[in-house]
Amino acid sequence: MAFLFVAAMLLYTCTYTVRFTEIAVLTTFGKASGADAIKTEPGLEFKWPYPVQNVTTYDKRVRFVQTRSETQQTADARQIIVESFATWRVKDPLVFFQRFSNAGERADDHFRKAESTIRDSLRSALGVTSGFRMDQLFSADEKGSKLPELEARVLAALKASTAGGNTLSDFGVEAVSVGVNRIILPEETTQKVMDAMIENRRTLVKGLESEGESRAQAIRSKADSDALRIEAFARRRADEIRALGDKEARQFYEQMNASPDLAVFLRNVDFLKTTLSRRTTLVLPDSLPGFDMLSLSGLDKLMSGKEKIGATSIGNDAATAILPKLPSVTEAGKQTSAEGVR
């Protein structure tokens, strides 16, 4: 039983396992050198017992590091607060061990020291923000924003150099990606942005008002022109109709001028037809123009054929044909009653 226990302990101290997500660095008396010190293939490996040889394993998967909010200045002298992150992984485990092994014996200590270095380098790389204007970073159109270009430039700057003039590859680290997850505007910058937006909207409003006024003036000018043209056409047409009417009426004027008394008589008949065409009751003196034909003397003369119009006498038959159905006339008071006449 004791033999099995000793064998198990010896096997434990002389072997180690490399998982498929890990890479291992084998050190001899605390130092690592050469390709044999790196174990990248997963499986069971053998080593001399501690303290002769020791193994440090690193997770080779992508890791994440977040920066604190940093104030940056844009190309148009605006202050913004940028919060970014970077993803990275161990590219060369031997170099990584040589650079960060002084942070402690455990791999977590090495990762913590590496993240601190990458975080400082990322804050320095964010200085490329000064090459972009505010309107390039903030855009309503997703395709018009240059935020992806900013992230690409920050990644390039992060790979190029770190503190002390070394690149990340000199630390055995590979930067995979960089992202900007938040951009905050300081209160002063926010106010300036709001003022700029208000001024921009005012400029747009003035432009729209000017354009609208220009279009309105063009519409009014066209309407005035069309109105003048229509009015001129209507006047010409009215003059033509008036001239045609005067021409056609001239023959009737000539006939009426030949017998003016007949013309007045016919005019009075038309007047009576128009006036007494509705249910009305009129009490009027027969001395009014147009109503003298309804007087007793006028009717007697007209019905007896003694009324003369010009040089022509009108007989009973002619009077009956010319006159409308007139109301009865009474002798009492010599008044004309037109009640019930349509």
NORQUIKA-V861419 format. One record per helix or strand of 2 or more residues. SS is the DSSP state (H for helix, E for strand). FROM is the first residue (numbers start at 0). LEN is the number of residues. If there is no record, write none. Layout:
[[SS/FROM/LEN] [SS/FROM/LEN]]
This chain:
[[H/1/13] [E/14/4] [E/21/7] [H/34/3] [E/37/2] [E/42/4] [E/52/7] [E/62/4] [E/69/4] [E/78/12] [H/92/11] [H/106/25] [H/133/4] [H/141/3] [H/146/14] [H/162/3] [H/167/4] [E/172/13] [H/186/72] [H/259/16] [H/291/3] [H/295/9] [E/307/2] [E/311/2] [H/315/7] [H/331/3]]
